[in-house]
Amino acid sequence: MNIALVLSGGTGTRLGGDIPKQYIRVKGRMLIAYCLDMFAAHKRVDGIWIVAAASRQDEIIKECGICGIRDDAILGFSLPGKTRQLSILNGLKDIDRYIKSMGGGTEEDPVVIIHDAARPNLTSAYLDRCLDAMEGFDGLMPALPMKDTVYYSTDGKKVGRLLDRSCIYAGQAPELYRLGPYLEANERLLPDEIQKINGSTEPAVLAGLKITMIPGDENNYKITTKDDLERFSVSL
């Protein structure tokens, strides 16, 4: 079983306006609808779970109807946590409860596909690559090699040392994990250490899980700035 966990709980409005970026409309669709549509249509995705504020959940369901995204693709919602990783943990717990309530848990550990609502360019073909590469691993992270020269500085004013960019990668999404081991890895960090987590793969690495990296997709960028939004809009 493969379940997409879409993170849509962010409240940032760096793009301007008064709504979070994932709910901005681009060519008539909310930004979140682009990844939801892809997941709903993918033959290897059994359902979608969304982390979103309670005030946005009905809005998302309505948007799915407007965009022709099938109703039964959305399995449920979780509320955001204080941090991104706590939002993920909320989703993991609720997915685990859902699967157990449906009589699951006897087959191979389900895979959770963690993706940002503000990354609208994930393709079906790339998701297939991720799912195929999960074979034999507890988790997977797409990553891009660092192109620029990278320096280390403790204060942002003086250069401490040059880092070997051949060993440095920028993490992307989606990140895939086997539900049981990854849920346990996150729960081990409660209540305090989990709040220090900066990347989704960190709990898995700390727990000693077997994680693989695959080459990322340059086009699978996150909408963060107005330039990103314009780039995406022009590409449609």
N, C-alpha and C positions, 0 to 999 in steps of 0.2 A: 504494500500500500504506500502511495506517495501523496502527501498532503502539502499544499503550498501555504506557508504562513506569511501573509502580506502585512508589513508594518506600515500603518497609516495613522499612527498616534501623535506624530510630531505637530508642534504648534508654531513652528517658526514661520515668519513672514518676511524673510530677507528679500524676497522678490518684489516686495511692495504690496500694497493693498491690505485688506483686513482678513484674509483667509489663508490657511496653510497651503503651501504650494501644491500638495497632492490633490486639492479640490479646485484648483484653477482649471478653467475650461480652455482646451486647445482644439481648434477645429470642431467645436461643438461637443466635445467629450471632456469629462473630468480627467485629469492626468492619471489618476488611479485606475480608471476604466481600461486603459491600454494594457496593463499587465494582467488585470482580471480577465479580460477577453482572451488573452493568449493562454492563461492557465485553464480557463473553462473549456477551451477547445482542444486542449492537448490530451491525447488518448492515454497517456501514461500518468496523468494527474487525476487522482480519485476525488479530489475536493479541495476547497479553498477555505482557510480560516483567516480572519482579518482582525488585527489589533486596531481599534479605533475608539474614539471618545463616544460615549453613549449618545450624545447629541448629533453625531454624524452617521450612526448606523442605519437608520431608516433612509437617510439621504443616499447612502451607498446602494442599498437595495433598490431604491427607486431608479438610480442611475443605471444599474444593471438591466432593469427592465427597458429603459429607454434605449440602451445600446444593444439590446438583443442578447445579453448574456444570460444563459439559462438559469432559472431559479434554483434548481437543485445543486448547482455548482458551489454555492456558498453554504458551508456546513455550520458556521457559527461565528461569533465574535468574542473577543476578549478586550478588557479595558487596558489602557496604557499604564505602565508603571512609571516610577519617578525617573528612571533612566531607560535607555534603549534596551539594555540587557534585561532589566526587570520586565519590560514589555514583552520581550521574547519569552521569558520564563512564564509569564501569565498565559501566553499562547500555548506553550508546551504543556503546561498542566491541564489546560482545558481540552487540548487535543487528546491527551492521554485519557482523560475522563470520558471523552466522547467515544473513543475507540473501544474502551472497556465496556461502556454502556451498550455498544453495538455487538458485543460478544467477541471482540477482537482480542489479540494478545497471544494467540497460539501459533500464528504464522511467523515468518521472518520479521524482525523488528521493522516497523514502519519507518519510512524516510520522510523527514520534514525539510521542505525547501523554503528557506528563509529569504525573503526578497523585499526590497524597499518599494513602496507605492510610487516613489518619485523616480524610479528607473523604468521608463516606459518602453525601452527598446529591446527587452529580452525577447529572443526569438525561440520558436519551437525547436529549431534545429540545434541551437546552442544548449537548450535545456536537455535535449536528448544526449548531447555530449557529456553533460554533467552527470546524468543518471547512469549512463554506460560506465563512466569512470569511477563510480561509487563501488563497483564490484570489489569486494575484499577489503573495504575500508570502513571506518566508523564515521568519517566525514570528508567533506571536499570543499575546497575554497578556490574559486577562480582568482587569478592574480596577474597583474601586468608588470613587466620588468621596468625598473627605473631608467629613464632615458637621460635625465640630467645629472650633472655632477652633484653629489650630495655631501653636505657638511654637517657636523655636529656642533651645536652651540648650547650652552646652558642658560645664556641670557639674551640671545637674539642680537647681540652686539659684537661679540668677539667669536672668531672661529676657533673651536676646540681642536677638531681634527677632521680629516677627510674620510668619508666612509666608502667602503668598497661597494659601488652601486651594482656590481654583478651579483651581490648577495642580498639585495634589497628589492622588495616587491610591493606593489600597491594592491591591497585586497579589493575585490569586487563582490558583487552579488549575482546570482543567488549562492548562498552557502547551504550545503546539504549535510544533514546529520541523521544518524540512526536515533530514533526518538528516545529509547530507553537509556542508553549510555549518556547521551547528551543532556537529558533532563536530570539525571543523577549528578552529572558533572556540575551543572548549574546550582543544584540544591546544596551541594557540598560547600558552596561559597556564601551561603546565607549565614547571618543576615547582613554582614558588613562588607566582606571582600567582593561580593558581586557588584557593589556600587562603584568599585574602582575599575571595573572591566571596560576597556575601550574598544575592543573588537570581538565579534561573535565567536571567533575561533579560539580566543584565549582560554575560556573555561575548558574546552576540549583538550587543548595542549597541556594545561595545568593538570588535567586528570590522566594524562598519558594515553589518550585515545589515538588511534591510528588515522591521521589526517593526510590527505593527498592534495596537491595543488595541480591545477591545469591552467594552460594559457587563457587569460581573460579575453574579452571582446572589447576593443576600443570604442565600439559604438554603443556599448551598454553603459553609458555614463549616467550619473545621477544629476537630476535637475536641481541645481543649487543657486545659480545666478540668472539674471535676465538674459545674458548671452546664451546660456544653456537652453533656456526656454525658447529663444528665437531660433537657435540651431535645430531644435526638435520640430518646431512649427514649420520651418522651411522644408524639412525632410519629408513631411507628410504629403 
